[in-house]
Amino acid sequence: MKDLLKDLRFVTYLIFVAIAILLLIPKPRPGLLVTYVPDSKPCGLKDGDIINEVNHKSVKSVDEFIELLKTSDYVALMVNGKPKSCKARELFNITVRELPPTNLKFSMDLEGGTRVFLRPKERNVTRKLMEDIITTLNTRINLYGLKDMNVRKVGTDLIMIEMAGAGGEDIREFLAKQGKFEARIPIQRKNGEKLVIGDKEFSVSIRNQTVFIDSMSLKEGDEFKVGDVSVKVVNVTNQSVVFDSKVLEGKDVVFVYTNYPDSGLSPRNGGYEFFFKIRISERGARRFANVTKGLKSLTIGTAQRYLESPLNIYIDNKLVTSLRISADLAGKIVTEPAITGYRQTRTEAIKEMMRMQSILRSGSLPVELEIEKIDTISPTLGKKFINSVIFLFIVSSVVVSILIFVFYRDWKLSIPMILIALSEAVLILGTAANQLFAAFLLIGSFAVSVIKGDVKGWLAWAVSLFAMMMLFTIVIERWSLDVPAIAGLVAVAGTSVNQMIIIVDEYRRKEAGIKEKEETSMHMVWSGFMLLVAVMSALIFMGVGTLKGLAITTILEEYIGTFVTRPAFMSLIERKFRQ
């Protein structure tokens, strides 16, 4: 045993397994995660909040939460460590789930989640229009960084969006919105004053709630155009009128900056202000110059000079931010304005900035969407499946252990085989639970193999680096364990034991030396690794959804087996047969 603890391969194996076990130890946490909140926002709750207590009692299950709500008309909540109070009946409309005891991330079919059906408000939609809607939605998902979300068409005019382990807030407030971007400048003029847009000047006259501009008579809500600028009458009194001039729209946005120093956030007034630049078209910049040309300048404070009107940013006709315009920009063509906003917390500021950036980069949906139905998928079936897999895993391990012991009649061979086979499943789950550990395992195990001279030949180097980079991009993002991936864990034990049996049989041969046996065994391990990487990587890149989880699990198992567990097992077996 002392010799083994001096072996770099075996020590590396022990370190990886110990860390993975620590990462997978369940740590039950009291509280419930809010996964869906209706538009009424009861008790000021939002998706992602954690309800710690109800009526000063810690909650650990959904059933307990519901029972506590039934005890009184008003309930006292502890949400994210802060007290709240609201009507109990309002909380029956929210969706909550237990906090996961580990960092393992499961897909919707195992963990549950939200399923939303969207329907275009426009009837008789074409196939091309539906494809454009789905393309825009997928673009927003990728730009916003939403994970484990599936968008697909159902029938002729329904779109189904599924999000694992999450609520409908992102779907309802971000994806389902049309995302129509507009920048408008309101201009207030009194009776008898001039309205200047570009090179044109209009006299404003107001009589009986009617606005007269030269030969035009306009009521509140009417629109007219001055060159390329659309102007709307939004508020009329006996003394003044407000003209809302549209200077920018979605198609004017050419580029959205997302990297520092052109994008970022900073603490301000107890909260966080975010900003990002956009590049707009020459046509949009000219509209801005034409509208601001006739605006008056005001002095605010001691030295700051701004134009009389702000630049109001609207998304889906909802005001999201109002920006003051420096007096120096009046009548000038500005092609890279900055958009700013403010939120109380850093998380909310980042989320809102990313939402606005994603909408501007993806463009607006071709039509408005309405929510047809929102379903919360229960994780009950997933739990039953996982329990069945665990039971099957235990039974198969016991059966395999008995068969190996009967065949070899040596517990010093059978027990290490089973333990190492089981440890492969532990290492795979460890990489799924923690990105840092995943990177450490992938890079560290490869480095040890290089040091020990196990990576031989250009083909082995090429396949190893390819597999490492491919797995790195997948597991570093905390890949979700789906049904095929979980089922693949059962197959892992069989594949691992099969190769270890071949290694043992090779070492039991009498006509070859230890060095030759080691090289033959390693050649067999590497042959299987390169073959499986070639076959299974094709499933990943082809995007075969139902088999992708199985392919990831299989490649990861072969990688771990080739660089971690098989070398450790060979070190153990080599010392046994030397003795």
N, C-alpha and C positions, 0 to 999 in steps of 0.2 A: 504493500500500500504506500509506503514511503517513496518508492520509486515512481509510482503513478503521480504523486503530488509534485514531482520534479519534472513531469512531462508537460510541455507547453500545451499540447492538444487537449489533454485531459483536464488540466487546470482551467483552460479557456471554456471548455464544456461546462464544468462545475459552476463557474462564475455566471455564465449566461443563464443556466437553469435556475440558480439561486435568485437572480434578479427577476426573472420571469415569474417565479412563484410569488415573490413579494408583490409584484404588480397585480397579480390575479387574486390575491387574498381579498375576499369580499369585505367591504367596509360599510355596513348598513347605516344609512343616514335618515334621520327623521325629517319629515316634510314632504310636500307634494309639488311637482313641477306643473305650472300652468301651461297648457298646450294650445288652448283656444279661448278667445275672449270675444263676445259679440260686439257690435258697433256701439252699444250703449256704455261700454267700459265700466261694468259694475265695480264699485269700490276702487276705481282707478287702476284696476289690474290690467296687465298686458302679458302677451306671450313671453315665456321665459322667466316670469316671476316664480319665487319659491314661497309657498305658504308653510310657515313653520308651526304655527299654532292656531287653533280655533277655540275661542272661549277659554283661553289660557291653558289649553290641553294640547300636548304634542300630538301631531297626526302622522301616522305611518302607512295608512292604506286609504284607498278611494272610498271603500265602504264605511270606514270610520269617519271620514270627512263628511259623507252624506248624512250619517246618523247624527253627527254633531250639529249639522245645519237644521235638523228637524227639532232640536230642543228649544229653540227660541225664535222670535221674529227678527231680532237684531243679533248680530254676532260680532265678537271682537276678534280680529285677525292679527297675526304677526306675520308680515310679508317682507321677505328679505331683511329680517331683523328689525323692522319698523312697525309700530302699531297702526292698525286701521280699524274702522268700524263701518258696517253697512247692513242693509237688509238681507236676511238669509235667503229669501226667495229669489233674489237677483243672482245669487251665486249658483243656482241650479242650472243656469244657462252656460256656465263655463265648463271647460274640460280640463281635467287634471290627471296626472299619473304619478306612480311612485318614482322616487329618485333611484337611478340604477346604483347597485352596490359596487360595481366595478367600472372601469373606463372602456370596457368592450362596447363596440358600436354595432348594433344589429340592424338588419334591413327591415323594411316595413312588414314583410310576411312573418317576421319573428318578434319584432318589438312593438308593432302597431304604429299608428300615425294618423295622418289626415288625408282624406281623399275629397277633392273638390271637383264638381262638374260645372263647366262654364259653357254658356251658349251665346253666340253673337246676337246682339240686339237687332241687327239687320237680317231680315228673312231672305230666303232663297239664296243663301250663300253658295258660291261656286267652290269647286275643289281647289282651285288655285288660291282663292282667298283663305281657305282653311290652312293650306300649306304655308302661306305667308304669316298667318297668326302664330302657328306652331314654331316657325323659324324665329320670329321675334321673341317669343316666350323663351325658347331655348337660349337665345343670345343673352337675354336678361339674366337667366339662371347662371350662365357661365361667367358673365361679367360681375355679377353681384357676389359670386362665390357660394351660392347655395348648393348643398350636397345632397345626394340620395333623393333627388327629385326626378320624377318620371312624367313626361308630358306626351300624351298621345291622343289621337282622334278616336272617338267612339261614334259609330254611325255616320250620318252625313253632316250633322251640325252641332255635335257635342265634343267638348275637349275635356279630358280627364287629367288632373294633376294629382300626383301622389307624393307625399313627403313623409319619410320615415321618422318616427319618433319626435314629431314636431306638430305645431298647431297650424291653424289656417291664417295667422296674421300676415305672414309674408306673402301668401297666395292672394289673400283678399285685398291687402293694402298695396301690394307691389306688382304682382304678376297680372292680376285681373284688371288693373287700371289701364286705361288706354294709353296714358303717358303722353298726352298732347302738351307740348312745351310752347309757352308764349311769354314774351317779355313786352310789357306795355308801360307807357309813360302817361300818367294822368295830367291833363292841363286844365287848370281852372281859370276861367275868364269871366269878368263882370260885364254887365250890360254897357255896350259902347266901346269896349276894349278890342284890341286886335289879336287875331290868332294867326301866328306865323309858322308855316311849315315849308322848309326849303326856301325857294325864291318866291313863294306865293304868300300873299297877305290878305286876310279876310276880316271884314268888320262884323262884330258879333252884336246882335240885337235880340232882346228877349221881350216877348209880349204874350201874356196869357199861357204860360208854360210852353210856349213855342219858341224855338230858337231860329233866328233868321241869319243865314250866312250868305251875304250877297243875294243871289236870286233863289237860294234854297231855303225851304222851311222844314224844320226837323223837330220831331218829338223824341221824348226819352226812349232809348232803345234803338233809334234809327242809326244807320251807318252811312258813311260816304267816303270816297277815296280822293286823296290828294296825291296825284302821281302814283307812286308805289306804296304809299302809306294808307292803311285802313284806319279810319277814325270812327269811333262810336260815341254817341251821346248817352252818358250813363247817369247823369243827375242834373235836373233842371229846377231852379227856384226862380222867384221873381227878380232876384238881383244877380244871380250867377249861374254858370253852367260848367260842368266838368266833361271834357272830351278825353276819351281813353284811346290813345294812339298805339297801334300795334307796330313795334319796331323789329321784333325778332320772332321767328317760329322754328319748329324743329328742324326743318330742312335747311335753315341757315347755319346750323351748327356743323362745322366741318371736322373739328377735332376736339376731344376732351382731354385735358391734362390730368394725370392721376399720380404723378411722381413729384416728390419734393425737388426744388422749391416752388413749383407751380401748383402744388396741392398739399394741404396739411391742415392742422388744427392747433389751437393754442388756448390755454385757460384765460377766461375773461369774466369778470363780474360774478364769480361764484360758479360759473359754468364753463362751457367750451364753445369757441367760435371756430367753424371750419371754413375753408376757402378752397376754390380750385378755379383755374383759368379755362376758358374755352376759346377756340378759334372760330370766328364766324366768317361767313362769305362776304365778298365785296358788296354785294347787293344789300345784305342785312346791315353792314357797317354804314352804308350810305343812308339807309332809312333812319338809323340812329342819329346821324349827323343832321339830317333834314329836320327831324323833330326837335332836337336840342338847340338848333340854331336860334330859335326865337324865344327861348326860355330866359327868364330873369335870373340873376344870381343873388344869393342871400349870404349874409355873414352870420355864422353860427359860432358862438364863443368869442374868442378874441381875434383869431386869425383865419379860421377855417371858412372858406367860401365854397358854397354848393349851389347847384341849380335849384330853382323853386320846386321842381317836381322830382320824385324818386323814380327809379327803374324797378317796377314790380314784376317779380317772376311768378308765373302761374304754371302749375301742372294739373291738367284735367280741370281747368277753370277754378282751381283752388290756389289762393295766394300762399306761397311757401316762404318767400322772403322779399323784403323791400330794401333796395340799395340806394344810398345817397349818391348823387353824381357830382363829381368835382366840377367846379365852374370852369376849370381849364379845358374841359372836354367839350364844351358847347360848340356845336357846329363842326366838330372834328370827326374824321373817320377812324373809329376804334375797332381793330380787328381781333384783339385779344382781351376782352373784358374779364374780370374776376367775379365769380359768384360766391357770396358768403352766406352763412347761416349760423344759428345759435341753438344749442341744446343744453339741458341742465347737467347731463353726465357725459363722460368721454365716450362710453359705449353708444349712447343715443346719437351723439354727434357723428361718430364714424359711420354708424348705420345709415343715417340720413344722407350724409355726403356720398356714400357708396350707392344709395338708392337713386339719388339725383344723377350721379355720373352714369350709372347703368342705363337709366331711362334715356338720357341724352345720347349715349353711344349706340344704343340699340334702336332708337327711333320709336315713334308711337305705333301702336297697333293700328291696322287698317280700319278696324271698326271697334265700337265699344262692346265690352263683354258684360254679361250679367251672370251672377252666381245662381245656378240652378239648384244645387244641393251641396251640403257639406256633411261628410260622414267621418266619424272617428272610428278607426279600425282597432279593435280590441287585441291586445297582445296575448290573450289567453291561449289561443291555438299555438302560438309560437312557443310559449312556455311548456305546453304539453309536448311539443315536438322535441325541444331541447332536453326535457326530462327523459323522453324515450331514447334519444341519442346517448345520453349519459348511461342509462341502463344497458343499452346495447353495447356500449364501449366497455363497460365493466364485465359484462358476460363474455364478450369476445376475447377480452384480455385474459380472463380466467381460463377459458377453453384453450387458447393458444399456449398459455403457460403450462397447462397440464400436458398438452401434446409435445411441447418441446422437452419437458422433463422426462416424459416417457421415452422419447426418441434418444436423447443424449444420456439420460441417467446421471446428470451432473447439474446440481443446483447452482454451481458457480458459473455455469454457462446460461442456464435458462433464466435465472433472476436478472442478471445484467441485461439480457436481451429485451425482456419485457419492460424493465425500468427505462432503458434508453429509448425504446419505441414510444412509451408513454410520454417521455420527456420531450420528444419531437412535437407532440400535440401541444404541450405546455409552452414550448418556445414559439410556436406559430401563434397561439393566442396572446402571448406576451408582445409580439410585434404588432398585433392588432390593437392592443390596449394602450401602447405608448409609442409615439413617433420617435422619441429620442433613443429608446431602447432598440427600436427597429433599425435605425441608422447605425447605432453602435454594433449591433449583431452583424448586419450586412457587411460593413466595412472592416470591423475587427476580425471576424472569422476569415475573410478573404486575405487580410494581412498576415494572419498566422499561417495560413496555407502557403502563402508565398515564401514566408520565412523558412518553413519546413521543406520547401521544394516540392510541394504536391502539385502545383500548377505547371505542367510540362507541355511544351509545344504551342505553336501559335493558335491552333484551333481551340485548345483548352483556355488560353488567355482570352480569345475573342468571345467564346460562349460565356465564360465567367463574367467578364465585364458587361456584356449585353444583359445577362440575367440580373446582375447586381443593379444596373441602372434602371432596368424595367421595374424590378421589385421596389427599388428606392422611390420611384415616382408614384407607385401605388400605395405602399404601406405607410409612407411618410405623411400621407393625408388621412390617416386613420380610416382605412377601408372598412366597409360594412360587411359583417358576416351574414350571408344569406343562407337559405336552405341548402343549396349545392355545396357551399363552403363548409357548413357544419357536417354535412354528409361526407365530404372529402376527408374530414378529420378521422373518421372511422377507417377509411381506406389507408390513411397514413400509417397506422399501426401495422397493417398487413404488409404494405410495401417495405417498411423498415425492417420488420422481422424477416421477410423473405431475403433481403440483401444480407442481413447479418448471418442467416443460416448458410448462405453461399460463402461468406467470409470464413466462418468456422470450419466448413468442410474443406476449404482451401488450406487452412492452417493445419488441418488434421492429416493432410497428405504427407507421406513419409519420404517420398522421393525427391523433395525439393528443400532448399534452405529457407530460413526465415525471411531473408531479404527478398528472395524470388517470390515467396508467398505474399509478402506485403505488396510488392509491385503488381502482381496478378490481381489481388483483391482491389487495389486502388484503381487499376485499369477497368475492372468491372464496374466499380462505383461511378467513375467518370463517364463511362460509355452510357450508362443508364441516365445520368444527369443530362448529358448533351442531347440525347434522344428525346427525353421528356420536355426539355426546354424548347426544342424545335417544334414539337407537336402542340404543346399547350400554349405557347406564345401566339400561335396562329389563331387560337380561339379568342384570345384577348384582343388582338388587333382587328379581327374580323367583327368584333362586337356582338358575339353570340351571347345575348343577355342571360339566358337560363343556364349556360355552362361557364360563364365568366368566373363566378365565385369558385367553382371546382378547379378551373385552370389556375387561378391565383394560388389556391391552397396547395395544389400539386407541385407547382414550380417552387413555391416557398419551402415545401417539405423536402424536395430534392436538393435545394440549395443548402438548407440547414443540415440535411443528411450528408451531403458531400463535404461541406466545410466545417461542420461541428461534430455531429454525433457519430458518423461512421469512423472518422479518424480517431475519436476518443475510444470507441469500441475496439478498434484495431490495436490501439496502445494497450488496452486491458488484455486482449486475447494474446497478443505477442508475448507479454510477460508470463502469462499462464503456460503457454507452450514452451517457452524457454526453460521454465522450471521443470 
